[in-house]
Amino acid sequence: MVQRNGRMERREPVLGASAAMTAHGDMRLSPEDRPTTMARNGGGSSRKSGAGASDGKRTGTRSSSGRGGGRKPRRGLLSRLFYWSFVLGIWGVVGVAGLIFYEASQLPPIQNLAIPERPPTIIIQAADGKTIATRGEMRGSAVPLRSLPPFVPQAFVAIEDRRFYSHFGIDPMGLARALVTNLTSGRLREGGSTLTQQLAKNLFLTQERTLSRKIQELILSIWLETKYSKNEILELYVNRVYFGAGAWGIEAAAQRYFNKPARQLTLAEAAMIAGLVKSPSSLAPTRNLEAAQQRASVVLDAMVDARFISPDMEQAALAKPATVAKNNSSDVAGYVADWVADQLKTILPSIEHDVIVQTTLDMSLQAVADKALKDALARNGKKLGVEQGAMVIMDTEGGVRALVGGRSYEESQYNRAVTARRQPGSSFKPFVYLTALETGMSPASVREDAPVQIKGWKPENFSRDYRGPVDLTTAIALSLNTVAVRLALEVGPAAVISTAQRLGISSKLEPNASIALGTSEVSVLEMADAYVPFANGGFGVAPHVISQVKDSASGKLLYTAPSAERGSVIAPPHLAMIDRMLRQVVLTGTAKRVDLPGWQVAGKTGTSQDYRDAWFIGFTGKLVGAVWIGNDDSSPTKKASGSGVPVEIWSQVMKAAHKDMSPVPLPGAGTETPPAAAPPGLPPGEVPEDPVVTGGPQAQRKPATIDNWLLDKLFGG
């Protein structure tokens, strides 16, 4: 606002012009208004001066060049990009260094790092000293690199880490290639890990895929490279890596897939094993042989490319690709090997080094037993509704010569010979009859074969018919249930249990009348053990499979099996009687289909309720064999009985077991049976005179009042 003629008037401000220009209407710039580099004028206090000073300040710095001047050049886009990339790079390096420092702090101090001790391997040998299986976490002994054919380590280098001998534990080229491949494919296809990184992961870290674990892996890889030579790292690698099917290390893989030491691997076999590292579970030749062979061809091609082998060597290997050994002992001896490993935990609770365990096992007999069971189930299983079976062959000192825990170890590792408990049925009856003999009866003693009822329970014979008065030899030979139950009640269930436990049964037995029919569950191993005294002269034994244990490196003896004998458990007279009775089971009774020419054989069949279990336990003067067939879920079979398939399996295996042995008689086979004694507790005059039975079983006359009197005394009618 300005005052004109005594009144105020509004004047619009004029930008960029001097007062003189405004006053005269001249729009041209005066020399003072032109850009200059001279120092701006000192300003007065008026707005005009202030404006001019302001303009001078604003325009006086634009150029120091000649007239008119020019603009200062702006920084280009590339220079700005370079600047910020440099800044971000610095911060990135700082961040990565901090992350590495943090992850390193989570590891043990470098000076305290050490290669973890290799878990001990359990080398299991047969009685003849031949290795039949390996157990332990690694399941294979360590093999020096120099002991392997040159193409074995070369196969791993060719397919897993071509620049192994030139990098420092980390392969930048491999990492870059893996990064590009993963980014272009949109998924994780390559890891870029060196052999050293894989070893670091196996030795120190978990298998999880995280950034933290990867950084620790890189740190440990560099540490390994600084501490160990390349060959030492490669040796550690081939002895620690996983090859599928439970095989850790090159030795375990060679034994598992090819049934031979790693030192004897062929080029084709080495290529197959090296190829498994990529995906050991899915490529395992026991699971997918075709995929394993295809992967082996890729390994061979990589070996040619790396100039480790010639094209001719590759063609020879491709012409005869590796295959899995057919007679692989891991399946044949798998059940017994697992049992050995379990027992070793009790014998030697702490194992620090590899050990050699020598067993009582006869591998030729083991193979026969395994095949006999498999063939019998394949031939009759569907028809009889039977899926499983088990067998134990034991010598007269308690040593296990063969043990089969199921039809296929590959399909199921559950040991039905040792772990499973099943009802033995009538194969339990010898303990009842032995108890009766020990209380004064004889094989010629007579009891009534007739229907019996005990508080609502009505045990019946297998044939559903009854013979009236029969001697005990006939009763056990024909497996008459009513007589066995009467005897159990006569001597007392507790006495029967005591006898069974004295001979070797360790499972819990229920003290009731049905104990006579084998309703309490036991294992196949227990039944074989409890029959051994019948075969060896009446001496109890402890079943065992381990003979001795030695340190693998030093040969130091760590354990020797003590004497298995537990002393006399059957008096000679009673042994002679029970063996003669069990011999009749084979000659004229339920086991008359036994086929072992030239040998005296005795034993007992057994079939549990609803045909759920079928047994035969038989023995000679040299060996005892127990056979069971049934279903894991205890479902009924289609009338499979002990006199059928179990007897057939037993005969086949025992023929092979006895072929190089000279026949020996059963203990007391020529001993005359002593006269019968009166059953304890009977009224005078009620006991018949039992003649000695020297021939086949024959029925004897006997007062029918004995059974009724016994039941009245025990149950009150």
VENNORWO-V611396 format. One record per residue. N is the residue number from 1. RES is the residue in three letters. SS is DSSP state (H for helix, E for strand, L for the rest). OMEGA is omega as a letter, one per 40 degrees, with the letter a starting at -180 (* if undefined). BURIAL is # if it has 16 or more other ideal C-beta (glycine too) atoms within 10 Angstrom, else .. Layout:
BEGIN
n res ss omega burial
N RES SS OMEGA BURIAL
N RES SS OMEGA BURIAL
END
This chain:
BEGIN
n res ss omega burial
1 MET L i .
2 VAL E a .
3 GLN E i .
4 ARG E i .
5 ASN L i .
6 GLY L i .
7 ARG E a .
8 MET E i .
9 GLU E i .
10 ARG L i .
11 ARG L i .
12 GLU L i .
13 PRO L i .
14 VAL L a .
15 LEU L i .
16 GLY L i .
17 ALA L i #
18 SER L a #
19 ALA H a .
20 ALA H a .
21 MET H a #
22 THR H a .
23 ALA H a .
24 HIS H i .
25 GLY L i .
26 ASP L a .
27 MET L a .
28 ARG L a .
29 LEU L i .
30 SER L i .
31 PRO H a .
32 GLU H a .
33 ASP H a #
34 ARG L a .
35 PRO L a #
36 THR L i #
37 THR L i .
38 MET L i .
39 ALA L a .
40 ARG L a #
41 ASN L i .
42 GLY L a .
43 GLY L i .
44 GLY L a .
45 SER L a .
46 SER L i .
47 ARG H i .
48 LYS H i .
49 SER H i .
50 GLY H i .
51 ALA H i #
52 GLY H i #
53 ALA H i #
54 SER H i .
55 ASP H i #
56 GLY H i #
57 LYS H a .
58 ARG H a .
59 THR H a #
60 GLY L a #
61 THR L a .
62 ARG L a .
63 SER L i #
64 SER L a .
65 SER L a .
66 GLY L a .
67 ARG L i .
68 GLY L a .
69 GLY L i .
70 GLY L a .
71 ARG L i .
72 LYS L a .
73 PRO L i .
74 ARG L i .
75 ARG L a .
76 GLY L a .
77 LEU H a .
78 LEU H i .
79 SER H i .
80 ARG H i .
81 LEU H i .
82 PHE H a .
83 TYR H a .
84 TRP H i .
85 SER H i .
86 PHE H a .
87 VAL H i .
88 LEU H i .
89 GLY H i .
90 ILE H a .
91 TRP H i .
92 GLY H i .
93 VAL H i .
94 VAL H a .
95 GLY H i .
96 VAL H i .
97 ALA H i .
98 GLY H i .
99 LEU H i .
100 ILE H i .
101 PHE H a .
102 TYR H a .
103 GLU H i #
104 ALA H a .
105 SER H i .
106 GLN H i .
107 LEU L i .
108 PRO L i .
109 PRO L a .
110 ILE H a .
111 GLN H i .
112 ASN H a .
113 LEU L i .
114 ALA L i .
115 ILE L i .
116 PRO L i .
117 GLU L i .
118 ARG L i #
119 PRO L a .
120 PRO L i #
121 THR L i #
122 ILE E i #
123 ILE E a #
124 ILE E a #
125 GLN E i #
126 ALA L a #
127 ALA L a #
128 ASP L i .
129 GLY L i .
130 LYS L a .
131 THR E a .
132 ILE E a #
133 ALA E i #
134 THR E i #
135 ARG E a #
136 GLY L a #
137 GLU L a .
138 MET L i #
139 ARG L i #
140 GLY L a #
141 SER L i #
142 ALA L a #
143 VAL L i #
144 PRO L a .
145 LEU H a #
146 ARG H a .
147 SER H a .
148 LEU L i #
149 PRO L a #
150 PRO H a .
151 PHE H i #
152 VAL H i #
153 PRO H a #
154 GLN H i #
155 ALA H i #
156 PHE H i #
157 VAL H a #
158 ALA H a #
159 ILE H a #
160 GLU H a #
161 ASP L a #
162 ARG L a #
163 ARG L a .
164 PHE L a #
165 TYR L a .
166 SER L a .
167 HIS L a #
168 PHE L a .
169 GLY L i #
170 ILE L a #
171 ASP L a #
172 PRO H i .
173 MET H i .
174 GLY H i #
175 LEU H a #
176 ALA H i .
177 ARG H i .
178 ALA H a #
179 LEU H i .
180 VAL H a .
181 THR H a .
182 ASN H a .
183 LEU H a .
184 THR H a .
185 SER H i .
186 GLY L i .
187 ARG L a .
188 LEU L a .
189 ARG L a .
190 GLU L a .
191 GLY L i .
192 GLY L a #
193 SER L i #
194 THR L i #
195 LEU H i #
196 THR H i #
197 GLN H i #
198 GLN H i #
199 LEU H i #
200 ALA H i #
201 LYS H a #
202 ASN H a #
203 LEU H a #
204 PHE H a #
205 LEU L i #
206 THR L a .
207 GLN L a .
208 GLU L a .
209 ARG L i .
210 THR L i .
211 LEU H i .
212 SER H a .
213 ARG H a .
214 LYS H i #
215 ILE H i #
216 GLN H i #
217 GLU H i #
218 LEU H i #
219 ILE H a #
220 LEU H i #
221 SER H i #
222 ILE H i .
223 TRP H i #
224 LEU H a #
225 GLU H i #
226 THR H a .
227 LYS H a .
228 TYR L i #
229 SER L a .
230 LYS H a .
231 ASN H i .
232 GLU H i .
233 ILE H a #
234 LEU H i #
235 GLU H i #
236 LEU H a #
237 TYR H a #
238 VAL H i #
239 ASN H a #
240 ARG H a #
241 VAL L a #
242 TYR E a #
243 PHE L i #
244 GLY L i #
245 ALA L i #
246 GLY L a #
247 ALA L i #
248 TRP E i #
249 GLY L a #
250 ILE H a #
251 GLU H i #
252 ALA H i #
253 ALA H i #
254 ALA H i #
255 GLN H a #
256 ARG H a #
257 TYR H a #
258 PHE H i #
259 ASN L i .
260 LYS L i .
261 PRO L i #
262 ALA H i #
263 ARG H a .
264 GLN H a .
265 LEU L i #
266 THR L i #
267 LEU H i #
268 ALA H i #
269 GLU H i #
270 ALA H i #
271 ALA H i #
272 MET H a #
273 ILE H i #
274 ALA H a #
275 GLY H a #
276 LEU H a #
277 VAL H a #
278 LYS H a .
279 SER L a .
280 PRO H a #
281 SER H a .
282 SER H a .
283 LEU H a #
284 ALA L a #
285 PRO L i #
286 THR L a #
287 ARG L a .
288 ASN L a #
289 LEU H a #
290 GLU H i .
291 ALA H i .
292 ALA H i #
293 GLN H i #
294 GLN H i .
295 ARG H i #
296 ALA H i #
297 SER H i #
298 VAL H i .
299 VAL H a #
300 LEU H i #
301 ASP H i #
302 ALA H i #
303 MET H i #
304 VAL H a #
305 ASP H i .
306 ALA L i .
307 ARG L i .
308 PHE L i #
309 ILE L i #
310 SER L i .
311 PRO H i .
312 ASP H i .
313 MET H i .
314 GLU H a #
315 GLN H i .
316 ALA H i .
317 ALA H i #
318 LEU H i #
319 ALA H i .
320 LYS L a .
321 PRO L a #
322 ALA L i #
323 THR L a .
324 VAL L i #
325 ALA L a #
326 LYS L a .
327 ASN L a .
328 ASN L a #
329 SER H a #
330 SER H i #
331 ASP H a .
332 VAL H a #
333 ALA L a #
334 GLY H a #
335 TYR H a #
336 VAL H i #
337 ALA H i #
338 ASP H i #
339 TRP H i #
340 VAL H a #
341 ALA H i #
342 ASP H i .
343 GLN H a #
344 LEU H i #
345 LYS H i .
346 THR H a .
347 ILE H i .
348 LEU L a #
349 PRO L a .
350 SER L i .
351 ILE L a #
352 GLU L a .
353 HIS L i .
354 ASP L a #
355 VAL E i #
356 ILE E a #
357 VAL E i #
358 GLN E a #
359 THR E i #
360 THR L a #
361 LEU L i #
362 ASP L a #
363 MET H i #
364 SER H i .
365 LEU H i #
366 GLN H i #
367 ALA H i #
368 VAL H a #
369 ALA H i #
370 ASP H a #
371 LYS H a .
372 ALA H i #
373 LEU H i #
374 LYS H a #
375 ASP H a .
376 ALA H i #
377 LEU H i #
378 ALA H a .
379 ARG H a .
380 ASN H a #
381 GLY H a #
382 LYS H a .
383 LYS H a .
384 LEU H a #
385 GLY L a #
386 VAL L a #
387 GLU L a #
388 GLN E i #
389 GLY E i #
390 ALA E a #
391 MET E i #
392 VAL E i #
393 ILE E a #
394 MET E i #
395 ASP E a #
396 THR L i #
397 GLU L i #
398 GLY L i #
399 GLY E a #
400 VAL E a #
401 ARG E i #
402 ALA E i #
403 LEU E i #
404 VAL E a #
405 GLY L i #
406 GLY L a #
407 ARG L a #
408 SER L i .
409 TYR L i #
410 GLU L a .
411 GLU L a .
412 SER L a .
413 GLN L i .
414 TYR L a .
415 ASN L a #
416 ARG L i #
417 ALA L a #
418 VAL L a #
419 THR L a #
420 ALA L i #
421 ARG L a .
422 ARG E i #
423 GLN E a #
424 PRO L a #
425 GLY H a #
426 SER H i #
427 SER H i #
428 PHE H a #
429 LYS H i #
430 PRO H i #
431 PHE H i #
432 VAL H a #
433 TYR H i #
434 LEU H i #
435 THR H i #
436 ALA H i #
437 LEU H a #
438 GLU H i #
439 THR L i #
440 GLY L i .
441 MET L i #
442 SER L i #
443 PRO L a #
444 ALA L i #
445 SER L a #
446 VAL E i #
447 ARG E a #
448 GLU E i #
449 ASP E a #
450 ALA L i #
451 PRO L i .
452 VAL L i #
453 GLN L a .
454 ILE E i #
455 LYS L i .
456 GLY L i .
457 TRP E a .
458 LYS L i .
459 PRO L a #
460 GLU L i .
461 ASN L i #
462 PHE L a #
463 SER L a .
464 ARG L i .
465 ASP L a .
466 TYR L a #
467 ARG L a #
468 GLY E a .
469 PRO E i #
470 VAL E i #
471 ASP E a #
472 LEU H i #
473 THR H i #
474 THR H a #
475 ALA H a #
476 ILE H i #
477 ALA H a #
478 LEU L i #
479 SER L i #
480 LEU L a #
481 ASN H a #
482 THR H i #
483 VAL H a #
484 ALA H i #
485 VAL H i #
486 ARG H i #
487 LEU H i #
488 ALA H i #
489 LEU H a #
490 GLU H a #
491 VAL H a #
492 GLY L i .
493 PRO H a #
494 ALA H i .
495 ALA H i #
496 VAL H i #
497 ILE H i #
498 SER H i #
499 THR H a #
500 ALA H i #
501 GLN H i #
502 ARG H a #
503 LEU H i #
504 GLY L i #
505 ILE L a #
506 SER L i .
507 SER L i .
508 LYS L i .
509 LEU L a #
510 GLU L a .
511 PRO L i .
512 ASN L a .
513 ALA H a #
514 SER H i #
515 ILE H a #
516 ALA H a #
517 LEU H i #
518 GLY L a #
519 THR L i #
520 SER L a #
521 GLU E i #
522 VAL E i #
523 SER L i #
524 VAL H i #
525 LEU H i #
526 GLU H a #
527 MET H i #
528 ALA H a #
529 ASP H a #
530 ALA H i #
531 TYR H a #
532 VAL H i #
533 PRO H i #
534 PHE H a #
535 ALA H a #
536 ASN H i #
537 GLY L i #
538 GLY L a #
539 PHE E i #
540 GLY E i #
541 VAL E i #
542 ALA L a .
543 PRO L a #
544 HIS E i #
545 VAL L a #
546 ILE E i #
547 SER E i #
548 GLN E i .
549 VAL E a #
550 LYS E i #
551 ASP E a #
552 SER L a #
553 ALA L a .
554 SER L a .
555 GLY L a .
556 LYS L i .
557 LEU E a .
558 LEU E a #
559 TYR E i .
560 THR E a .
561 ALA L i #
562 PRO L i .
563 SER L a .
564 ALA L a #
565 GLU E a .
566 ARG E a .
567 GLY E a .
568 SER E i .
569 VAL L i #
570 ILE L i #
571 ALA L a .
572 PRO H a .
573 PRO H a #
574 HIS H i #
575 LEU H a #
576 ALA H a #
577 MET H a #
578 ILE H i #
579 ASP H i #
580 ARG H i #
581 MET H i #
582 LEU H i #
583 ARG H i #
584 GLN H i #
585 VAL H a #
586 VAL H a #
587 LEU H a #
588 THR L a #
589 GLY L a #
590 THR L a #
591 ALA L a #
592 LYS L i .
593 ARG L i .
594 VAL L a #
595 ASP L i .
596 LEU L a #
597 PRO L i .
598 GLY L a .
599 TRP L i #
600 GLN L a #
601 VAL L i #
602 ALA E i #
603 GLY E a #
604 LYS E i #
605 THR E i #
606 GLY E i #
607 THR E a #
608 SER L a #
609 GLN H i .
610 ASP H i .
611 TYR H a #
612 ARG L a #
613 ASP E i #
614 ALA E a #
615 TRP E i #
616 PHE E i #
617 ILE E a #
618 GLY E a #
619 PHE E i #
620 THR L i #
621 GLY L a #
622 LYS L a #
623 LEU E i #
624 VAL E i #
625 GLY E i #
626 ALA E a #
627 VAL E i #
628 TRP E i #
629 ILE E a #
630 GLY E a #
631 ASN L a #
632 ASP L a .
633 ASP L i .
634 SER L i .
635 SER L a .
636 PRO L i .
637 THR L i #
638 LYS L i .
639 LYS L i .
640 ALA L a #
641 SER L a #
642 GLY H a #
643 SER H a #
644 GLY H a #
645 VAL H i #
646 PRO H i #
647 VAL H i #
648 GLU H i #
649 ILE H a #
650 TRP H a #
651 SER H a #
652 GLN H a #
653 VAL H a #
654 MET H i #
655 LYS H i .
656 ALA H a #
657 ALA H a #
658 HIS H a #
659 LYS L a .
660 ASP L a .
661 MET L i .
662 SER L a .
663 PRO L i .
664 VAL L i .
665 PRO L i .
666 LEU L i #
667 PRO L i #
668 GLY L a #
669 ALA L a .
670 GLY L a .
671 THR L i .
672 GLU L i .
673 THR L a #
674 PRO L i .
675 PRO L a .
676 ALA L i #
677 ALA L a .
678 ALA L i #
679 PRO L a #
680 PRO L i .
681 GLY L a .
682 LEU L i .
683 PRO L i .
684 PRO L i .
685 GLY L a .
686 GLU L a .
687 VAL L i #
688 PRO L i #
689 GLU L a .
690 ASP L i #
691 PRO L i .
692 VAL L i .
693 VAL L a #
694 THR L i .
695 GLY L i .
696 GLY L a .
697 PRO L i #
698 GLN L a .
699 ALA L i .
700 GLN L i #
701 ARG L a .
702 LYS L i #
703 PRO L a .
704 ALA L a .
705 THR H a .
706 ILE H a #
707 ASP H a #
708 ASN H i .
709 TRP H a .
710 LEU H a #
711 LEU H i #
712 ASP H a .
713 LYS H a .
714 LEU H a .
715 PHE H i .
716 GLY L i .
717 GLY L * .
END
